[in-house]
Amino acid sequence: MQHESENLELFIKVAADSIGALRKVDVMRVLESNPMRTRPLANYICRHRPDLAQEVAEVMEEELGIRDWRDQEAIQA
């Protein structure tokens, strides 16, 4: 799991230096940055930044039209 987290952190860097520095206004840019990794990125952000979970949900569901994106681990976080 650590290896996957490190890989996903690379996609965060399109908008912020780290997941901790990610801003709400940059969530959409990150999620659009790699269409093949949108779901894992959304869950990664929710796990590491619960304060951005609502923004992630809005972008995924309303902007990108992806409704079934949450994994069980992110839901429990």
Secondary structure, DSSP 8 states (H G I E B T S, - for coil): -HHHHHHHHHHHTTT-SSGGG--GGGHHHHHHS-GGGHHHHHHHHHHH-GGGHHHHHHIIIIIS---S---HHHHH-
